[in-house]
Structures are given as structure tokens and as C-alpha cells.
């Protein structure tokens, strides 16, 4: 177990490590504050469109580090740990944080703009996960991995399968609108990577893509 922890966390670059740590600690801290009656993280950090329009703009980012519940926290933490362990070395710490926050922001915008009168708060890392799935496909789409129960499949197939599973969970638990809003994280991630690739192409005159092999057993 200690070796597994070292491989999945301590060996990561500091930027990727902090993203994973922020999400991993968000839900336990929220529970701690709630049950000790000392603070309410969801009240302070959850995505409330009405509060955003009143100037609390940090909510369009902070909601992405709070899970929607214990099952959401466990499932999302697993996928985040998996994806971050692969992608954390593709960028500098600053760019990795910027990419994750872009996905979170893109997921919040449809809710803030189209559901301004919505009551309650939205929380969850779905938009960030969709953005990371897009990056996984972008950098490693033709690589092969072993998925328990399915055998060897391509990264693209695995990314699509995970996206479908997450979409179904969002649809049945939160409705179609929130599902579509979280998809915007993936759309924003794709646009970022496309623009980034075009800029690199403009400087080098050739396509630059990662050639590193990513083999993962799940």
C-alpha cells in the first residue's frame, strides 16, 4: 500500500499533486465542518448562481473541488488520481492548474448564465474530469491499456467509456442540464489543446504530440 501511495502521489509533480490533494481533502473537510458545527464549506464554496451574481466569483472555481456526496467523491477521486498520474507530467505546474481550472470554469458558466435563479449549490469535479479525459485522448489516443473485464483497449475507447459512465451518473442523479454543463469542461479542454497545438505548429511547422507509451492496468 505504501508503495502504491508513493507511485500515485509522491512521485507526481507538485502542481498535479496539489490538484489531487485539493479535491481529496475538500469533501472530508466539508463533512468535518458540518458535523462539528464549526463551518460549512458548501455554503462558502458551492456554486450558487445568485451568489456569483452578487460578486462571490470564486464559486465558479471552488465548487469543482467539492464532491456532490460520498459516492461522487470516491468515484471522482479514483478517476482524478488515475488521470492526474498520467497527465500531470505533460505540463508545468502552472499550466496544469490553468487547464484544470479552465475546465471547472467552463462547467460553471452555463449554470451561472442560464440558471441564475436556481436555489441551492452545485458541487462536483465532473467538468474537470471531462477536461482531463479530453487531454488523455489528445496525448495518448492510440496507446493501449489493460482494462479489467474488457481486456486490451485503446485510450480513446477507455476515455469514451469513462465519459459515458460519468454522463449517465450525472444524468440520473442531477439531470440533463447539469450533465451538459459538465460536458462544457471537456469542450473547453479540447479548444485549449487545439489552440495550443496550432500555436506550436505555427512556431515549428510540424505537429508535436507526446510519443510516450501509457500502459495502465485498471
Secondary structure, DSSP 4 states (H G I P E B T S, - for coil): -HHHHIIIIITS-HHHHHHHHHHHHHHHHHHHHHHTTS--HHHHHSB-HHHHHTT-TTHHHHGGGS-SSHHHHHHHHHHHHHHHHHHTTSS-HHHHHHHHHHHHHHHHHHHHHH-TT--S-B--SHHHHHHHHHHHHHHHTT-EEEETTTEEEEHHHHHHHHHHHHHHHHHHHH-HHHHHHHHHHHHHHHHHHHHHHHHHHHHHSS----------B-
